[in-house]
């Protein structure tokens, strides 16, 4: 519980405009009790720039990690990620379309969220029918939808103005939290929080996801309904995260796997641990992204640079992936 809190507190102090911990304490005191013991510049940087960005990093990291944990159990595959069923590609297409049409930030976010949910609906329609309704068909449909929407994103980039729109679309697709604000959080946070709350309430039953239909039925749990709720919650979280900060890779893959190695496969512990660790991880990575140079690094580049070698190290240390 302390890890994301400590990471957030440290992140408030670090950046191209550094603040002393005492300044942070004084600024919080001023906000609660009134007064002006710190400069207006510190107040603006802290409350208008860093705090919404850190809140977004906490939400996005926690959401992607929880979605990755759920998908890994759902598909009995430690390589499953939140974009397994094409939702991230659908949300990315929506955002690229919004940028092409010169929508504002909230307009881009709304269109991205809508197309993420459309991708989910199309995946379910394509992957299920009366004769066959299993996870393998949904995964295949998700791969198909991901490929389709990736092609549509390429079409958007081909059609975009190379001077203005194309750089904005390309930069957004690489993932960044620099557009964080209270307005975007007000729109994007509820789907993430609702999805996290439902998954946490069901965390005892998530242990049943890898079981077969017959094994799950013997426990008295409607496994089809449980899987459907899990897919919808993880998808809703992923679409909302992508709509706010673009595609952020590796969080939903690396963090749940690390927590699974530490805490085992019991979701009563694994899911809360993944949520806390995911939020702290993305806060730390975003702090590095906005601090290491004058030009901010796209966050997906850093998550890949950190995640890929570390994941290979984990694989060699454990002798392979286990679920």
C-alpha positions, 0 to 999 in steps of 0.5 A: 500500500505504501509503494504507490504513495511513496512513488507519488510523493517522490514524483511530486518533487522530481522534474525539470523544476525540482521542489524540496520535500518541505515545499511540498509539505508547505504547499499542501498546508496552504491548500488545506488551511490557506496561506501563501508560504510557497511561491505561486510558481510552486503552487501552479506546478504542483496542483495544475501540472504534476498532480493530475499527471501523477493521478493519471499515471497511478490510474493507468498503471493500476488499470493496465496491470489489473487488466493484464492479470485478469487476461493472463488468468482468463486465457491461461497464458502469461503472455496475454496482455490487455490488447489481446482482443483488439481493444487497444488498436480500436481505441488507438484508431478512434484517437487517431481519427479524432486528431485527424478531424482536429477534435479537442482533447476531450473529443479525442478521448471520447472517440477513442473510448467509443471505438475501443468499446466498438472493437470489443463488441465486434470481437465478441460478435465475431468470436461467438455463436450458438454452436461455439463459444470459447475463449480460443475463438474470441482470441482469434477474433481479437487478433483479427480486429487488432489487425483490422484497426491497426490497418485503419490507423495506418490509413489515418496516418497516410491521410494526415497532414504531414506537417501538423497532424501526422507528428501529433498522431505518431507522438500520441500513439507512442504514449504520453501523459503530458496531456493529463488534466482534471477534465480528462480525468473526470471523463476517463477515471470512472471506467477505470475505477468501476472496472477495478472495483468489480475485479476486486470484488470478484478476485476470489472467483478469478481463481476459477478462470483457468478451469474447464467448463465442467470443473467450474460448473462443479463449484456452482459458479457460472463460469461463462458469466464470470468470463464475460464480466472479466472481459468487459471490465478489463476491456473498459479499463484498457480503452479508457487508459488508451483514450487518455494517454495512448498505447502504453506497452509492457505494464500489463505484461511485466507487472502481473508476471512479477507479482505472480512470481512473488505472491503466487496465483491466488488472486485474493493477493495477486490482484491487489498487489498487481494494482499497487505495483502497476500504479507505482511502476508507471509513476516512476517511469513517467517521472523518468520520462519527463525528467531525463531531458528537456524533450519529454520521452514517449513513455512506451519507449521507456517501458519497452527499454525497461520491460524487455530486458527485465522480462528476459532476465525473469524468464532465464531465472525461472527457466520459462514462464509459468502460470 
